[in-house]
Amino acid sequence: MTDPVEPRSAGVNAPAPAPVADPVPVEGPLSRASFEELYRDAFDDVFAYAATLLRDRGAAEDVVAAAFERAFRRMRTYDARRGSRRQWLFGIVRHAALDELRRRRRIASLAADPAVPEPAIEDELADPVRRATVRAALAGLDARDRELVALKFFAGLDNAEIAGVLGISASNAGTRLHRAVDRLREACHEQS
């Protein structure tokens, strides 16, 4: 049995219910110490992601250095309500890599991209034939699919973080990633 609800009288104001507080973000603002920790934790993944997008190790090194410098200067702009620190960082790296790709197009268009081994693939695939197969299959994907694969498997981001980096919904990121992985799998089977 429930308690009867007493009607409010016109002249009596009942106290307003306490406002529900927003959940406390898991990650707080970035400090120098937390930025250094982010740098140490994410550097290899950031480099693998940039190398996958640019397909040029030298350019990836430059882009990663510029992206970390940009992130350090902008660390006060990090807002935990908009996503994780890694998501924020990969967004900065993505913009730096896209800037580099645009700069390349303005300077000259290359007849072919240089063949550069993907750092994460070499580390994870001990079999040289399999590594070459995956590298060739990745090279055959379009840039959007390569980026999705890099964000998921080289950067280690989840679908919500990928969505934040790309500016799309999490469900769209998941769908696009699934399709990209299917295309990569098909390309690997064609290569072998």
PyMOL commands that set and color helices and strands:
alter all, ss='L'
color gray80, all
select helices_A, chain A and resi 32-54+57-73+75-77+80-82+85-107+119-124+128-140+143-154+159-166+170-191
alter helices_A, ss='H'
color red, helices_A
deselect
rebuild
show_as cartoon
